[in-house]
C-alpha cells in the first residue's frame, strides 16, 4: 500500500480481486463490513487468533445454509453474539 492510498480503498480493491480470483459472485463481498465488525469483536473479547478462524467458520456455516446475504449476516451475528457473551 502506498502512502497516498486509503486502507478502505485498498481493501475494496483487494476484495474485488480476490472475489474474481476465487470465481465468486461479486455479491459475495457484500458481507465485508459485517465480517470486519465480527472479527473486531472476536479479536477483542476472545483472543486475536480466533478472529480469522471465526471468519472461516462463519463462511462455512453461511455456505451450508445457502450462501445468501441473509445467511452470511446470520452467521456473523451469531458469532458476534457468542463473542460478546464469552467473557
Helices and strands as residue ranges (DSSP letters): H 7-21, G 26-31, H 32-45, H 50-65, H 69-86
